[in-house]
Amino acid sequence: MRAGAREAGAAEAEARMRVIRLLFGGMAVQTVRAAQRLRVVELLGDKERPAAEVAAEAGTQVQGMTRLLRALAGLGLVHETAPGTFVVTPEGALLDPGHPDSMADLAALFADPTMLRAWEGLDDAVRTGETVFGSVFGTDFFSYLKARPERSAQFNRAMSQSTRGAADVLPERYDFGRFRTVADIGGGDGTLLSAVLRAHRNLAGLVYDTEEGLAQAPATLERHGLAGRCSLVAGDFFRSVPEGADLYLMKSIIHDWPDDRCVTLLGHCRAALPPGGRVLIVEPVLPETVDPQGPDVTYLGDLNMLVNVGGRERTRAEFEELCGRAGLSVLSVTPLGAPSSFSVVEAGAA
C-alpha cells in the first residue's frame, strides 16, 4: 500500500473515532453521575483500593463496581494500578466534594435530568428559536430553582465552582485600582467579588442578586473576612440596580437572557453609572468564525442557553450592539487567558 493511501486510511479511522467519542458523550456523563451518587471518589480517597472494598462500602455488586471503575479509568478519572485495584487521578479528585477546588456540584448540575431532559428537544429549540425547558417542566429555569431551595443551593454552589477560573485571574487582568465601589450584579455567593476585593484593598463592594441567589453569600464574605467591606442587596435587576457604585460587574449574566432583556439590564446600569464609571461584562466572546482549536464547550454552552434558559453566547459585534442600544459604548475586549476561557468586555457611557 502506498504511503499516501496509508495516511488517508489512518485519517479516516481517526475521523471515525472522533465521531464515536462524541456519540458516547452522553454515556460518559451518566458514568460520572453514577460515580457521584455512589460516592466512588470519596470512598477511594487518596490511596489505592481494590474494587471489592469500594463495592462493599458503596453497597454494590463487586463486578458492577469493577466495571464502573474501569469506565472511569477509561475517562481518566481513576487509574487501575493492578487488576481490580484503583486510585483517583488529579482530574478525578476534582469530583470529591471535600477537595479545595472541587467541581462536584458543577458536575452534578450538568449530569442532572433537570439540565439534560430539555436537550431532547434541541431540534425544536433550533426550529423555533425558543427555549424548551418550560414545555418540559412547566415553568422557566430560574422559577423552577426558586421553588426548590435545595436545587437552588446546588446551582449556587455549581456557579461558584465555575467562577473560580475567572476569579483567579480577573483581579490582575483589569485595573480595578481607579474605582471606589464595585457592584457585582447577579453576583451570587460573592466568589468573584471576594477575589477582587482581596486583591484590591481600597475597594468597597456590593453583591446584588435575588434572595435565593444571595443565600450562600454571607458565608463566603465571612470566610474571606470581607463582611465589613461588602454589602448584600436583594432585588430584581430587571427593575433596577443599586446606585452608588462606579463599576458595575456582571459575570455570566448577559448570556442568560435574550437581547431585549439584556438591553433593559444594561440600561439600568447605564442609568446608575457616574461620570467615568464603567460596566464590565465577563463572559465568553465568540470569534466571528469558529476556531477549530478553540474551546468546543463554549458552543455547547451556547446551545444550553438556547435549550434551558433562552439566552445565548455572543460575538464582540453583538455585545457592541447590545451596549449601544443601552446607551453604552464598548471600549475594549480583553481575554482573561488561562485558566479561564472568558473575556472582559469593558463599556462606558456612549
C-alpha positions in Angstrom: 0.0 0.0 0.0 1.4 3.4 -0.9 2.2 5.9 1.9 -0.4 8.3 0.7 -3.1 5.6 0.9 -2.0 4.5 4.3 -2.1 8.1 5.6 -5.6 8.6 4.1 -6.8 5.4 5.8 -5.3 6.5 9.1 -7.0 9.9 8.8 -10.4 8.3 8.0 -10.0 5.9 11.0 -9.2 8.8 13.3 -12.2 10.8 12.0 -14.5 7.8 12.7 -13.1 7.6 16.3 -13.7 11.3 16.9 -17.4 10.7 15.9 -17.6 7.6 18.1 -16.2 9.5 21.1 -18.9 12.2 20.5 -21.7 9.6 20.3 -20.6 8.1 23.6 -20.5 11.5 25.3 -23.9 11.1 26.9 -22.8 7.8 28.4 -19.7 9.4 29.9 -21.9 12.0 31.7 -24.1 9.2 33.2 -20.9 7.3 34.2 -19.8 10.4 36.2 -23.3 10.8 37.7 -23.4 7.2 38.9 -19.9 7.6 40.4 -21.1 10.6 42.3 -24.2 9.0 43.5 -22.2 6.0 44.7 -19.5 8.3 46.3 -16.8 6.4 44.4 -14.1 9.1 44.5 -14.7 9.8 48.2 -14.5 6.1 49.0 -11.3 5.7 47.1 -9.8 8.6 48.9 -6.1 9.3 48.4 -4.9 5.7 48.3 -5.1 2.6 46.1 -8.1 0.4 46.9 -9.5 -2.9 45.5 -12.8 -2.6 43.7 -14.2 -5.2 46.1 -13.6 -2.9 49.1 -15.2 0.1 47.3 -18.2 -2.1 46.4 -18.7 -3.3 49.9 -18.7 0.3 51.3 -20.9 1.6 48.5 -23.4 -1.3 48.8 -23.0 -2.5 45.2 -22.2 -5.8 43.4 -18.4 -6.3 43.0 -18.4 -6.9 39.3 -20.6 -3.9 38.6 -18.3 -1.6 40.7 -15.3 -3.0 38.9 -16.9 -2.2 35.5 -17.8 1.3 36.7 -14.3 1.9 37.9 -12.8 0.7 34.6 -15.0 3.0 32.7 -13.9 5.8 35.0 -10.3 4.8 34.3 -11.0 5.0 30.6 -12.2 8.5 31.1 -9.1 9.4 33.0 -10.8 9.9 36.4 -9.2 6.9 38.1 -6.2 4.7 37.3 -6.1 0.9 37.5 -2.7 0.3 39.1 -3.2 -3.5 39.2 -6.0 -5.8 38.1 -9.1 -4.7 40.1 -7.2 -2.0 42.1 -7.7 1.7 41.5 -6.5 5.1 42.6 -8.0 8.5 41.9 -6.3 10.8 39.4 -5.9 14.5 39.8 -8.9 15.0 37.5 -11.0 12.6 39.4 -10.1 14.2 42.7 -12.0 17.3 41.5 -15.2 15.3 41.9 -14.6 15.0 45.6 -16.9 17.5 47.5 -14.1 17.9 50.0 -11.4 18.9 47.5 -10.4 22.6 47.8 -11.0 23.1 44.1 -14.0 20.7 43.9 -16.2 20.7 40.8 -18.5 18.2 42.4 -21.6 20.4 42.4 -20.9 21.6 38.8 -20.6 18.0 37.6 -23.8 17.1 39.5 -25.7 20.0 37.9 -24.7 19.2 34.4 -25.4 15.5 34.8 -28.8 16.0 36.4 -32.0 15.3 34.5 -33.1 18.9 35.2 -30.4 20.1 32.9 -30.5 17.3 30.4 -34.1 16.5 29.8 -34.8 19.6 27.7 -31.9 18.8 25.5 -34.1 16.0 24.0 -36.0 18.9 22.3 -32.9 20.6 20.9 -34.2 20.3 17.4 -37.4 22.0 18.4 -35.4 24.8 20.0 -33.4 25.2 16.8 -36.5 25.1 14.7 -38.4 27.8 16.8 -35.6 29.7 18.5 -37.4 29.2 21.8 -36.3 27.6 25.0 -37.6 24.0 25.6 -37.3 23.9 29.4 -40.7 25.4 30.1 -42.5 22.8 27.9 -40.8 20.0 29.8 -41.0 21.3 33.4 -44.0 23.7 33.2 -42.1 26.9 34.2 -38.9 28.7 33.3 -35.5 27.6 34.6 -35.0 30.2 37.3 -38.6 29.9 38.6 -38.0 26.1 38.8 -35.0 26.7 41.0 -36.7 29.3 43.2 -39.4 26.8 44.1 -36.8 24.2 45.1 -34.4 25.6 47.7 -32.1 22.5 47.8 -31.8 22.6 44.0 -31.2 26.3 44.1 -28.4 25.9 46.7 -26.8 23.3 44.5 -27.0 25.6 41.5 -25.4 28.4 43.5 -22.5 26.1 44.6 -22.1 25.0 41.0 -21.9 28.6 39.8 -19.4 29.4 42.5 -17.2 26.4 41.3 -17.5 27.5 37.7 -16.4 31.1 38.6 -13.1 30.1 40.3 -11.2 30.2 37.0 -12.2 33.8 36.3 -11.8 34.7 39.9 -8.2 33.5 39.8 -7.2 35.9 37.0 -9.6 38.8 36.8 -8.2 40.8 39.7 -4.9 41.1 38.0 -6.1 41.5 34.4 -8.2 44.6 34.9 -7.3 48.0 36.5 -9.7 48.0 39.5 -7.5 50.4 41.4 -9.1 53.5 39.8 -12.5 52.7 41.3 -14.1 53.1 44.7 -17.0 50.7 44.8 -17.7 47.6 42.7 -21.3 46.3 42.4 -21.4 42.7 41.3 -24.8 42.4 39.6 -26.2 38.8 39.8 -23.1 38.1 41.9 -24.5 35.0 43.7 -22.5 33.9 46.6 -19.8 36.6 46.1 -17.0 34.3 44.9 -15.9 36.6 42.1 -16.2 39.9 44.0 -14.4 38.4 47.0 -11.4 37.7 44.8 -11.4 41.3 43.5 -11.7 42.8 47.0 -9.0 40.7 48.4 -6.6 41.8 45.7 -7.6 45.5 45.9 -8.0 46.6 49.5 -9.0 50.1 48.6 -12.3 48.9 47.1 -15.7 48.6 48.7 -18.1 46.0 47.3 -21.8 45.2 46.8 -23.4 42.0 45.7 -26.8 42.4 44.1 -29.0 39.3 43.5 -32.3 37.7 44.3 -32.7 36.5 47.9 -32.2 32.9 46.8 -29.1 33.9 44.8 -27.6 35.5 47.8 -28.3 32.7 50.2 -24.7 31.5 50.5 -23.1 34.9 50.2 -22.9 35.8 53.9 -20.8 32.7 54.5 -18.5 33.5 51.6 -17.8 37.0 52.7 -17.3 35.9 56.3 -14.9 33.2 55.2 -12.7 35.8 53.4 -13.0 38.5 56.1 -14.9 40.8 53.9 -18.2 41.3 55.7 -17.2 44.8 56.7 -16.3 45.8 53.1 -19.1 44.3 51.1 -22.8 44.7 51.4 -25.5 42.4 50.2 -28.6 43.8 48.5 -31.6 41.7 47.3 -33.6 42.8 44.3 -34.6 42.3 40.7 -32.0 43.6 38.2 -34.7 43.9 35.5 -36.4 46.6 37.7 -33.3 48.5 38.8 -29.7 48.2 40.1 -28.3 49.9 43.2 -26.8 53.3 42.8 -23.5 54.4 44.4 -21.0 52.2 42.6 -18.6 53.4 39.9 -18.0 50.0 38.5 -20.8 47.5 37.6 -19.6 44.0 37.2 -21.6 41.1 35.6 -20.2 37.6 35.1 -22.3 35.0 33.2 -25.4 37.1 33.4 -25.9 38.6 30.0 -25.7 35.2 28.3 -28.7 34.0 30.3 -31.1 36.3 28.6 -32.5 37.3 25.2 -31.4 40.7 23.7 -34.3 42.8 24.8 -33.9 41.8 28.5 -30.2 42.4 28.3 -30.8 45.9 27.0 -33.1 46.5 29.9 -30.4 45.3 32.4 -27.6 47.2 30.7 -29.8 50.3 30.6 -30.3 50.2 34.4 -26.5 50.0 34.8 -26.1 53.0 32.4 -28.7 55.0 34.4 -26.8 54.4 37.7 -23.3 55.0 36.1 -21.5 58.1 37.4 -19.2 60.1 35.1 -16.1 58.0 34.4 -17.8 54.8 35.6 -17.6 51.5 33.8 -19.6 48.4 33.1 -17.7 45.1 33.0 -19.2 42.1 31.3 -17.2 38.9 31.9 -18.3 36.2 29.5 -17.0 34.2 26.5 -16.8 36.3 23.4 -17.3 34.2 20.3 -15.0 34.8 17.3 -16.7 35.8 14.1 -16.0 32.3 12.8 -15.4 29.2 14.8 -11.8 28.5 15.7 -11.3 24.7 15.3 -8.7 24.9 18.1 -10.9 26.9 20.4 -13.0 25.6 23.3 -15.8 23.5 21.9 -17.6 23.7 25.3 -18.4 27.4 24.6 -20.6 26.4 21.7 -22.2 23.6 23.6 -22.8 26.2 26.4 -24.5 28.4 23.8 -26.9 25.6 22.9 -27.5 25.0 26.6 -28.6 28.6 26.9 -31.0 28.1 24.0 -32.5 24.9 25.4 -32.7 25.7 29.1 -32.8 29.4 29.7 -33.3 31.3 26.5 -30.1 33.2 26.4 -27.0 33.0 24.1 -23.3 33.5 23.8 -22.3 36.5 21.7 -19.6 37.9 19.4 -17.9 41.3 20.0 -20.2 42.9 17.4 -23.2 41.5 19.2 -22.0 42.9 22.5 -21.4 46.2 20.9 -25.0 46.2 19.5 -26.5 45.4 22.9 -24.4 48.0 24.7 -25.2 50.6 22.1 -29.0 50.1 22.5 -28.5 50.7 26.2 -26.5 53.9 25.8 -23.1 52.3 26.4 -20.1 52.0 24.2 -17.7 49.0 24.2 -14.2 50.4 25.0 -12.2 47.2 25.0 -12.5 43.4 24.9 -9.7 41.6 26.7 -9.3 37.8 27.0 -8.7 36.7 30.6 -6.4 33.9 29.5 -5.8 30.5 31.2 -7.3 29.0 33.2 -10.4 31.0 32.1 -11.9 31.0 28.6 -13.7 34.2 29.4 -13.1 37.8 28.2 -13.7 41.2 29.8 -16.0 43.5 27.8 -15.4 47.0 29.2 -18.1 49.6 28.4 -18.7 53.2 29.3 -21.2 55.9 28.7 -21.8 56.4 24.9 
